[in-house]
Amino acid sequence: MAKSDAAVKEPATKGKLKLIVLIVVALLLAIGVSVGATWYFMHSAQSKPAAAEEQTAAVGKQPAIFEPMAPAFVANYNQNGRQRYMQVSITMLARNQADLEALKVHMPVIRNNLVMLFSGQDFATLASPVGQEMLRQKATASVQEVAQKELGKVVIEQLLFTNFVLQ
């Protein structure tokens, strides 16, 4: 009887072993196909932007033009009964001198919008770097809005705070 039990177990283990080997081979094949497909799609996606970059490089990006806005902006705040001040010196970053000169005609509107923007801020928020960056982005959007409205295009890439004093 012992021999018949061993004979029954032997074919069952061979069948299970074949099944395990087949599952492992199928799993490795699936992983290989997945890696190959991922590599193929990633490689083809990277080659398309490279072609676009070559076209952009052929056109060339114009050099940056930095135009300071003088005088510096000053805003008053009343925080907890104390008088507070903010002074900001701003430099505009543009790429086209002719567009920048055309925008200078509208400088009174730009300065007015920026003074109103700066005066409406919370002093405690401006004390943090995150608050200052948010203000810079809002100021950039304000100037770009005036440029879009008056000139029909965005002239200024960024406004840079070259001096920022809170007192």
BELMO-V984330 format. One line per field, one symbol per residue. ss: DSSP state (~ for helix, > for strand, _ for the rest). phi: phi as a letter, one per 20 degrees, with the letter a starting at -180 (. if undefined). psi: psi as a letter, one per 20 degrees, with the letter a starting at -180 (. if undefined). A space follows every 10 residues. Layout:
ss=???
phi=???
psi=???
This chain:
ss=_~~~~~~~~~ ~~~~~~~~~~ ~~~~~~~~~~ ~~~~~~~~~~ ~~~~~~~~~~ ~~~~~~~~~_ ____>>>>>> >>>>>>>>>_ _>>>>>>>>> >>>>__~~~~ ~~~~__~~~~ ~~~~~~~~~_ __~~~~__~~ ~~~~~~~~~~ ~~~~~~~~~~ ~____>>>>> >>>>>>_
phi=.fffffffff ffffffffff ffffffffff ffffffffff ffffffffff fffffffffn efffddcfdd ffeccdcddl mdecccccec cedcdcffff fffffefgff fffffffffe eefffffegf ffffffffff fffffffffe dnbeeefbdd eebccdc
psi=hhhhghhghg hhhhghgggg ggggggghgg gggggggggg hhghhhhghh hhhhgghggp pqqqppoqoq rqppqqqool jqpqqppppq pporiohghg hhhhhjhhgg gghhggghhj qpghhiiqhg hghggghggg hgghgggggh ijqohpgqpp oipopp.
